[in-house]
Amino acid sequence: MATKSSSQCLVDWQVLIPTGPTLAFHAGCIVGKTIIVHGGISQRGSNSPCNKLFKLDLDSSIWCPIESPDSPALSHHACLVLQDRYIIYVGGWNGKARTSKVCVYDSVNNSWKFPNSTGFPEDGGLSSHTVTELSDGKILVIGRDGSLRMQRRYGNAYLLSGNPDSDFKYSEFSNSVTSRSGHSTSIIGHKVFVIGGRSDKLVEVYSGYANKTTHDSPLLTKLISISDKLKALPKFPGGRRHHISLAVPGGLFLHGGETFDGKCREPVGDMYLMTTKPVGNFYKLGTSSVGRSGHICLCYENRVILHGGIAGKNYDVRGETFELSLNF
């Protein structure tokens, strides 16, 4: 079903593909000119993740399944791409427990590797966390971990080292990161911005880091210019989780998620721009009719693509694919 642009939104989502893989809390990335998504849940409230792989050709805008028998069943996991070929999947819910294991998918050979991963607490696992590749090749892992049975929640951050041809090793990096789940992590310049994932402390900033890859998108570059035309909010928006955020030059673009204020019973369509100089100035871009949580959002050249997620009061799992458009 097509979704119309909200008239008061300075940016909004336009339907690109009305019917795609019905998934939420899946993991997605771009390899070449292809979006590849893996796992997630396909039914509301399901505790049973799927192991399906799908690809979207960004030239033809056609979704296709990828047959891969060894594909693991995971949801609430995180991924990144190495060498424009290997997709590294970290952690997630396997249907029985949260795990910290690493899985490697070779998008060229359509094959899987399951390397050993050491250094993570034996009674711990990861879900609704984030992974970010640093300039030295290590992976910054931020998110929830704790007992597999008791699911204790305490803040932490880890560095994950390794490569597709070797094993992986976690090293504890910091105990200072506040406990979060369903947050987003972005590196802008030499600062890490951790957004949401809890009801308070919407924004945390850590200095002294550098992202290995940057994406210069003319569309996202133009987005930051709109802050000159808007008035900053007098205070931070309320806490939220399972939203998305994209780094723009000098700021972050945020969309969707579930709020903690008790007033909203469905995923929101709120869209914000947060500037980094000064840190934490928020500007409301509008409220889209596309309310989502547990969705993915990826940037390719001058395009921003959103897929799947939970929507509506019934928390239905959706399969539409949208593209971001600027209305200014």
C-alpha positions as CSV (number, residue, x, y, z in Angstrom):
1,M,0.0,0.0,0.0
2,A,1.4,3.4,-1.0
3,T,2.2,5.9,1.7
4,K,1.7,9.5,1.0
5,S,4.2,12.1,2.0
6,S,3.1,14.0,5.2
7,S,2.5,17.6,4.2
8,Q,4.3,19.1,7.1
9,C,7.4,17.0,6.7
10,L,10.5,18.6,5.3
11,V,11.8,15.1,4.4
12,D,9.7,12.0,4.1
13,W,9.6,8.4,2.8
14,Q,8.2,7.5,-0.7
15,V,7.3,3.9,-1.6
16,L,10.0,2.4,-3.7
17,I,8.8,-1.2,-3.6
18,P,5.4,-1.9,-2.2
19,T,6.0,-5.6,-1.5
20,G,9.3,-7.0,-0.3
21,P,10.5,-9.5,2.4
22,T,8.3,-9.2,5.5
23,L,10.9,-8.8,8.2
24,A,11.7,-6.9,11.4
25,F,14.8,-6.8,13.6
26,H,16.8,-8.1,10.6
27,A,20.3,-7.1,9.6
28,G,21.1,-5.4,6.3
29,C,24.0,-3.9,4.4
30,I,25.1,-2.9,1.0
31,V,27.6,-4.9,-1.1
32,G,28.4,-3.2,-4.4
33,K,25.0,-2.2,-5.8
34,T,23.0,-4.7,-3.8
35,I,21.3,-4.6,-0.5
36,I,21.5,-7.9,1.4
37,V,19.2,-8.6,4.3
38,H,19.4,-11.6,6.7
39,G,17.3,-13.1,9.5
40,G,14.9,-11.2,11.6
41,I,11.3,-12.2,12.5
42,S,8.5,-12.5,10.0
43,Q,5.5,-12.6,12.4
44,R,4.5,-10.2,15.2
45,G,5.8,-11.2,18.6
46,S,7.7,-14.2,17.3
47,N,10.6,-15.6,19.3
48,S,11.7,-17.7,16.4
49,P,14.1,-15.9,14.1
50,C,14.4,-16.9,10.5
51,N,17.5,-17.8,8.5
52,K,16.4,-16.3,5.2
53,L,18.6,-14.2,2.9
54,F,17.3,-11.7,0.4
55,K,18.9,-9.3,-2.0
56,L,17.7,-6.1,-3.6
57,D,19.3,-4.9,-6.8
58,L,19.3,-1.1,-6.6
59,D,19.3,-0.7,-10.3
60,S,16.3,-2.9,-11.0
61,S,14.5,-2.4,-7.6
62,I,13.7,-6.1,-7.5
63,W,13.9,-8.3,-4.4
64,C,15.1,-11.9,-4.8
65,P,15.7,-14.7,-2.3
66,I,19.1,-16.1,-1.9
67,E,19.2,-19.9,-1.4
68,S,21.8,-20.6,1.3
69,P,21.3,-23.8,3.3
70,D,23.9,-23.0,5.9
71,S,22.4,-19.7,6.8
72,P,21.9,-19.3,10.6
73,A,18.7,-18.3,12.2
74,L,19.2,-15.0,14.0
75,S,17.3,-11.8,14.8
76,H,18.4,-8.6,16.7
77,H,21.9,-9.1,15.3
78,A,24.2,-6.6,13.7
79,C,26.4,-6.6,10.7
80,L,29.0,-4.8,8.6
81,V,30.9,-5.4,5.3
82,L,34.6,-6.1,4.9
83,Q,36.4,-5.9,1.6
84,D,33.1,-5.2,-0.2
85,R,32.5,-8.9,-0.1
86,Y,32.3,-10.5,3.4
87,I,29.4,-9.7,5.7
88,I,30.3,-10.1,9.3
89,Y,27.3,-10.9,11.5
90,V,27.8,-10.4,15.2
91,G,25.6,-11.7,18.1
92,G,21.8,-11.8,18.1
93,W,19.0,-14.0,19.3
94,N,19.1,-17.5,18.0
95,G,15.7,-18.7,19.2
96,K,17.0,-19.9,22.5
97,A,19.5,-17.4,23.8
98,R,21.4,-14.3,23.0
99,T,24.8,-15.1,21.5
100,S,28.1,-13.4,20.9
101,K,29.1,-15.7,18.1
102,V,30.4,-14.3,14.8
103,C,29.2,-15.6,11.4
104,V,30.7,-14.7,8.1
105,Y,28.9,-14.7,4.8
106,D,30.8,-14.6,1.5
107,S,28.6,-12.8,-0.9
108,V,30.7,-13.8,-3.9
109,N,30.7,-17.6,-3.3
110,N,27.4,-17.6,-1.4
111,S,29.0,-19.6,1.4
112,W,29.2,-19.3,5.2
113,K,32.0,-19.5,7.8
114,F,31.6,-19.9,11.5
115,P,34.9,-18.9,13.1
116,N,35.6,-19.3,16.7
117,S,35.1,-16.2,18.8
118,T,36.8,-15.8,22.2
119,G,37.1,-13.2,25.0
120,F,33.4,-12.5,25.6
121,P,31.9,-13.5,29.0
122,E,30.9,-17.1,28.9
123,D,27.5,-16.3,30.4
124,G,26.9,-13.4,28.2
125,G,25.4,-12.6,24.8
126,L,24.4,-9.7,22.6
127,S,21.1,-8.5,21.0
128,S,19.9,-5.1,19.7
129,H,23.5,-3.9,19.8
130,T,25.6,-2.1,17.3
131,V,28.8,-2.8,15.4
132,T,31.1,-0.1,13.8
133,E,34.4,-0.7,12.0
134,L,37.2,1.6,13.3
135,S,40.1,3.0,11.3
136,D,42.4,0.4,12.6
137,G,40.2,-2.4,11.4
138,K,38.8,-3.4,14.8
139,I,35.1,-3.5,15.4
140,L,33.5,-1.4,18.1
141,V,30.6,-3.4,19.7
142,I,28.2,-1.4,21.9
143,G,25.1,-2.8,23.5
144,R,23.4,-5.1,25.9
145,D,25.1,-8.2,27.3
146,G,24.6,-10.3,30.4
147,S,23.6,-13.7,31.7
148,L,21.9,-15.9,29.1
149,R,19.4,-17.1,31.7
150,M,18.9,-14.0,33.9
151,Q,19.6,-11.5,31.0
152,R,21.3,-9.1,33.4
153,R,21.6,-5.7,31.8
154,Y,24.8,-3.6,32.3
155,G,26.6,-1.2,30.1
156,N,29.7,-2.2,28.3
157,A,31.7,-1.9,25.1
158,Y,34.0,-4.3,23.4
159,L,36.6,-4.3,20.6
160,L,36.3,-7.2,18.2
161,S,39.4,-8.1,16.2
162,G,39.8,-10.6,13.4
163,N,39.1,-11.1,9.7
164,P,37.2,-13.4,7.4
165,D,40.1,-15.8,7.2
166,S,40.8,-16.0,11.0
167,D,39.1,-16.4,14.3
168,F,37.7,-13.4,16.2
169,K,38.6,-12.1,19.6
170,Y,36.7,-9.8,22.0
171,S,38.5,-7.5,24.3
172,E,36.7,-5.5,27.0
173,F,36.9,-1.9,26.1
174,S,34.9,0.2,28.5
175,N,32.6,-0.1,31.5
176,S,31.6,3.5,31.2
177,V,29.0,3.1,28.4
178,T,25.5,3.2,29.8
179,S,23.4,0.1,29.5
180,R,21.4,0.3,26.3
181,S,19.4,-1.9,23.9
182,G,18.0,-1.0,20.6
183,H,20.2,2.1,20.3
184,S,22.1,3.5,17.3
185,T,25.9,4.3,17.0
186,S,27.5,6.7,14.6
187,I,31.0,8.0,14.2
188,I,31.3,11.6,13.0
189,G,34.9,12.9,12.8
190,H,36.6,11.5,15.9
191,K,33.5,11.2,18.1
192,V,31.1,8.3,18.7
193,F,27.5,9.2,19.2
194,V,25.3,6.7,20.9
195,I,21.6,7.5,20.6
196,G,18.6,6.1,22.4
197,G,18.2,2.5,23.7
198,R,16.9,3.7,27.1
199,S,14.4,6.2,28.6
200,D,17.0,8.7,29.8
201,K,20.4,9.9,28.6
202,L,19.3,10.1,25.0
203,V,22.7,11.0,23.7
204,E,26.2,9.8,24.8
205,V,29.4,11.1,23.2
206,Y,32.8,9.5,23.3
207,S,36.0,11.1,21.8
208,G,39.1,9.7,20.2
209,Y,37.8,7.4,17.5
210,A,37.8,7.3,13.7
211,N,35.5,5.4,11.4
212,K,37.2,3.4,8.7
213,T,34.6,4.2,6.0
214,T,32.6,7.4,5.3
215,H,29.8,7.9,2.9
216,D,29.6,11.3,1.2
217,S,26.0,11.6,0.0
218,P,24.9,14.8,-1.7
219,L,21.4,14.2,-0.3
220,L,22.6,13.9,3.2
221,T,24.9,16.8,2.8
222,K,22.0,19.0,1.8
223,L,20.0,17.8,4.8
224,I,22.3,19.5,7.3
225,S,21.6,22.8,5.6
226,I,18.0,22.8,6.8
227,S,19.1,23.5,10.4
228,D,19.6,27.1,9.4
229,K,15.9,27.4,8.6
230,L,14.6,25.8,11.8
231,K,14.5,26.6,15.5
232,A,16.3,24.2,17.8
233,L,14.1,22.3,20.2
234,P,14.2,23.6,23.8
235,K,15.1,20.2,25.1
236,F,16.0,16.7,23.9
237,P,13.3,14.5,22.5
238,G,12.2,11.6,24.7
239,G,14.1,8.4,24.8
240,R,13.5,5.8,22.1
241,R,14.8,2.5,20.9
242,H,14.8,0.4,17.7
243,H,15.0,3.6,15.6
244,I,17.6,4.4,12.9
245,S,20.2,7.1,12.6
246,L,22.4,8.1,9.7
247,A,25.5,10.3,9.9
248,V,25.3,13.5,7.9
249,P,28.1,16.0,7.6
250,G,28.0,17.8,11.0
251,G,25.0,15.9,12.3
252,L,22.7,12.9,12.5
253,F,19.3,12.1,10.9
254,L,17.0,10.1,13.1
255,H,13.7,8.3,12.3
256,G,11.2,6.1,14.0
257,G,11.5,3.8,17.0
258,E,9.5,3.1,20.1
259,T,9.3,5.8,22.8
260,F,9.4,5.4,26.5
261,D,7.0,8.2,27.4
262,G,4.0,5.9,27.8
263,K,1.9,8.0,25.5
264,C,2.6,6.1,22.3
265,R,1.4,2.6,21.7
266,E,2.9,2.1,18.3
267,P,6.2,2.9,16.5
268,V,6.5,6.6,15.7
269,G,7.3,8.4,12.5
270,D,9.2,11.2,14.2
271,M,12.2,12.6,12.2
272,Y,14.9,14.7,13.7
273,L,18.2,16.3,12.8
274,M,20.8,16.5,15.5
275,T,23.8,18.8,15.0
276,T,27.2,18.0,16.4
277,K,28.4,21.6,16.6
278,P,27.1,22.4,19.0
279,V,26.5,18.9,20.2
280,G,22.9,18.0,20.8
281,N,20.9,20.7,19.1
282,F,17.8,18.8,17.9
283,Y,15.5,20.0,15.0
284,K,12.1,18.4,14.3
285,L,11.8,17.7,10.6
286,G,8.3,16.4,10.9
287,T,6.3,13.3,11.7
288,S,6.0,10.8,8.8
289,S,3.1,8.6,8.3
290,V,5.7,5.8,8.0
291,G,6.1,4.9,11.6
292,R,8.6,2.0,12.1
293,S,10.7,0.3,14.6
294,G,13.1,-2.6,14.1
295,H,13.7,-1.5,10.5
296,I,16.9,-1.0,8.6
297,C,18.1,2.1,6.8
298,L,21.0,2.2,4.4
299,C,22.7,4.9,2.3
300,Y,23.9,4.2,-1.3
301,E,25.4,7.1,-3.2
302,N,22.6,9.7,-3.3
303,R,19.9,7.4,-2.0
304,V,18.6,6.5,1.5
305,I,16.7,3.2,1.6
306,L,14.4,2.0,4.4
307,H,13.1,-1.5,4.6
308,G,10.8,-3.6,6.9
309,G,10.2,-3.2,10.6
310,I,7.2,-3.1,13.0
311,A,4.3,-0.7,12.3
312,G,0.9,0.2,13.8
313,K,-0.9,-0.4,17.0
314,N,-0.8,-4.1,16.3
315,Y,2.9,-4.1,15.8
316,D,2.6,-5.8,12.4
317,V,5.7,-6.9,10.6
318,R,6.0,-5.0,7.3
319,G,7.6,-5.6,3.9
320,E,7.6,-2.3,2.1
321,T,10.8,-0.6,0.9
322,F,10.9,3.2,1.0
323,E,13.3,5.9,-0.3
324,L,13.9,9.2,1.4
325,S,12.9,12.4,-0.4
326,L,13.6,16.0,0.5
327,N,10.6,18.4,0.4
328,F,12.6,21.6,0.5
